[in-house]
């Protein structure tokens, strides 16, 4: 097994999966791991989605003007 070649994304997905499986196992056994109402969880997920979408849109190069689009074409040609 070569763990040095495993990407960060693979580790993140694996950890999230293990946490989800652990949480589900505890719920099956009758433990309430996350003491939040469904509405609170939905609000939190909505806020997280909004923040991620905002940061992604802000980080990316959004060329709306003709000059910016022309500069993008020149940049891609090099």
C-alpha positions in Angstrom: 0.0 0.0 0.0 1.5 3.4 -1.1 0.0 6.1 1.1 2.4 8.7 0.1 0.7 9.0 -3.4 -2.8 9.5 -1.9 -4.1 13.0 -2.7 -5.6 15.4 -0.2 -9.0 15.0 -1.7 -9.0 11.3 -1.2 -8.1 11.7 2.5 -10.9 14.3 2.9 -13.5 12.1 1.3 -12.4 9.1 3.4 -12.6 11.0 6.6 -16.0 12.4 5.8 -17.2 8.9 5.0 -15.9 7.5 8.2 -17.5 10.3 10.3 -20.8 9.7 8.5 -20.6 5.9 9.1 -19.7 6.4 12.7 -22.6 8.9 13.2 -25.1 6.6 11.5 -23.9 3.7 13.7 -24.5 5.7 16.8 -27.9 6.7 15.6 -28.8 3.1 14.9 -27.8 2.3 18.5 -30.1 5.0 19.8 -27.7 7.8 20.5 -28.5 11.3 19.3 -25.1 12.5 18.2 -26.1 15.9 16.8 -28.6 17.6 19.1 -29.9 20.0 16.5 -33.3 20.5 15.0 -33.7 19.8 11.3 -34.4 23.5 10.7 -31.1 24.4 12.3 -29.2 21.9 10.2 -30.9 23.2 7.0 -30.0 26.8 7.9 -26.4 25.9 8.6 -26.1 24.0 5.3 -27.6 26.9 3.5 -25.2 29.3 5.0 -22.2 27.0 4.3 -23.3 26.6 0.7 -23.7 30.4 0.3 -20.2 31.1 1.7 -18.6 28.5 -0.5 -20.3 29.7 -3.6 -19.4 33.3 -2.8 -15.8 32.5 -2.2 -15.6 30.4 -5.4 -17.2 33.1 -7.5 -14.9 35.8 -5.9 -11.8 33.7 -6.4 -12.4 32.8 -10.0 -11.5 35.3 -12.8 -15.0 36.6 -13.9 -14.4 38.5 -17.1 -17.5 40.6 -17.8 -16.0 43.4 -19.8 -14.8 43.2 -23.4 -11.2 44.2 -22.3 -11.1 41.5 -19.7 -12.4 38.9 -22.1 -9.8 40.0 -24.7 -7.1 39.8 -22.0 -8.2 36.2 -21.2 -7.9 35.2 -24.9 -4.4 36.6 -25.0 -3.5 34.9 -21.7 -4.8 31.5 -23.0 -2.9 31.8 -26.3 0.5 32.1 -24.5 
